Amino acid sequence: MKLVLMGTNGFVVPIFEKIANAGHEIMAVYTRAPKPVGRRHVLTPSPVHDWAAGRGIAVYHNPREYDMHPDMVVVVSYGAILRDNVLGSAPCINIHPSDLPKYRGPSPIRSAIYNGDAASAVCLMQVTPELDAGDVYMRRAFEIGENDTNADIENRVSEIGGDMLVQYLASPEKYSPVAQTGTPTFTRKFTGDDEIIDWTRDPRDIHNQVRALGAGRTKISGIDVKILETKISDGELQIVRLQPAGKKPMDWKSFVNGLRGAEIKIGE
């Protein structure tokens, strides 16, 4: 089957690798244009760009200039709205990491973890002009552990989603589209402000915040810190790993030792 692949984030690479290894002809890859990274603002290609270039596959960045006619377009975490020139060129399918219609939009995994969900699903769906509203061809549920992070779930979705796509692309005629039912919920992009910890919240809510966003920002004994890992023990929040401003990440014991007996004041 002749395919065009569209994706950007790192967890997409194993999915596209499985598709390529299944023997399909990859006509082209569309991904985000290189972005400035770091203090020196070095233009850095996306992980998908690097993967495609390493395989000798043509890479494009502007979907508005798309003019191809594959058998199918596969979209995974691309980050751009597709227009008629893409949607009308071939059937377009998408891997979406939520139990649709729950968590449509840009941050389904982070939102599920942030909200403390114990389970979610991966959906293989039709791409339509309306955001994440297409019919679903396949749906596979998975559990979210109480300490799973965004990276953990991305890896799980990558494994599940890759298997789903390989199975579907081998015999797409076997799968009938099923309309989404129920009231949709929509996610938003999280910002740096969402990392600020409100210590009046429930300990489990703070734990979910840290593992969803990768960090929680606060002050401890007057020091600006990023809390990188927490756990819940007997209903209480415990800080496992953190990073003081201007220093390397460290465990909680090392941080406390560095206070040299000073009083520990959380949030101050």
Sequence and secondary structure as in RCSB ss.txt:
>XXXX:A:sequence
MKLVLMGTNGFVVPIFEKIANAGHEIMAVYTRAPKPVGRRHVLTPSPVHDWAAGRGIAVYHNPREYDMHPDMVVV
VSYGAILRDNVLGSAPCINIHPSDLPKYRGPSPIRSAIYNGDAASAVCLMQVTPELDAGDVYMRRAFEIGENDTN
ADIENRVSEIGGDMLVQYLASPEKYSPVAQTGTPTFTRKFTGDDEIIDWTRDPRDIHNQVRALGAGRTKISGIDV
KILETKISDGELQIVRLQPAGKKPMDWKSFVNGLRGAEIKIGE
>XXXX:A:secstr
 EEEEEE STTHHHHHHHHHHTT EEEEEE    EEETTTTEEE  HHHHHHHHTT  EE  GGG     SEEEE
ES  S   HHHHTTS EEEEESSSTTTTBSS HHHHHHHTT SEEEEEEEE  SSTT S EEEEEEEE  TT  H
HHHHHHHHHHHHHHHHHHHH GGG   B   S   B     GGGGB  TTS HHHHHHHHHHHS EEEEETTEEE
EEEEEEEETTEEEEEEEEETTS  EEHHHHHHHTTT    BT 
